[in-house]
Each structure stands twice: as structure tokens, then as C-alpha cells.
Amino acid sequence: FTIGSANVFRLYNDVDDPGSEDDGDVEDPQVYADRLAKFANYFVNDMQSPLIIGLQEVENIDVLTDLATAISNAGGPSYTAALEEGNDQGGIDVGYLYQANYLSNVSITQLGAGELHTYDNTLLHDRPPLHLSADVNVGGTLFPVNVLAVHMRSRGGINGSEADRVR
């Protein structure tokens, strides 16, 4: 079985979510539909439908659900979406798509969401790592897997007023 990962570069939907961290980041409906179709094609045809896909820079669970639907509509398998909201000011998070019919005992845990940076006591993780553990059924044999989706802080601000903290 395969496990994949992809950064979907700020995949926002076409819905305004007032009060959320990504308030104001609304994609044009046609651009959103085109991006979903492009990613679906990529996951199905190029990546050959991995059993588990770790994703970075996803707006929210609704976007992952839309992506799972787009993959299914493109002839791919049925995926279950999982995402935990993080601390990113731009509203991007990490999440998973996984083929639930092959997995059992699935556990998804966000790590270190409240952990503080020793430099200035601010939150350490903008997008906390997301751990998936499960048993994968391959021909009646169960294989335990542990997957970690990580999207570290960007280098933005490395030379600005936050340079010391970022470095």
C-alpha cells in the first residue's frame, strides 16, 4: 500500500467563514472547482490513489470533504477526510484523506497545539503536526502504521521585525 503527501497551497473554498482565522480568504467558485478537479486528477492518475494522503495548507474540513468528493467523481476511491484546526493566522491546516475500508483502529491526534516557544512564550506551532495511527488490512493481515503530517512554520519574517523568533 502507498502513503502520500501533498501541499495543496492555500486550498480555500468559495465560502466566506465570518469570524474564522481565514475570514476574507474566499476563492472564486470556478477557480475552486478547477483546483479540486486538478488535485483529484493528480491523486487518482499520478499518485495512483494512495491509501493515506497527508495534506498541508488546507482551509478546513469542508475543503477536504470537497476534495474527497472530487476524487471519487474522478474515478478514484472513497476517502474519509480528517483535519484538526491549528493556530495559523492565515487559516491553513494539515489533514488527511484515507481509505477507511482498508483501515481499522484509526486514531488521529494533533500534537503540541498549545506548546509554547521558549523564546517569547508564543505558540510554537502555527500548524501543529497531525498523527494518524491505524491498522491496515492487506489480504487479511493487519499492519500497524503511524503517519505524521507536518507543515513547519514558513520562513516569512526571517529578516523582518520577527527575525529573532523565526530564526
PyMOL commands that set and color helices and strands:
alter all, ss='L'
color gray80, all
select helices_A, chain A and resi 29-46+61-73+100-102+163-166
alter helices_A, ss='H'
color red, helices_A
select strands_A, chain A and resi 3-11+52-58+80-83+93-98+103-110+130-138+141-149
alter strands_A, ss='S'
color yellow, strands_A
deselect
rebuild
show_as cartoon
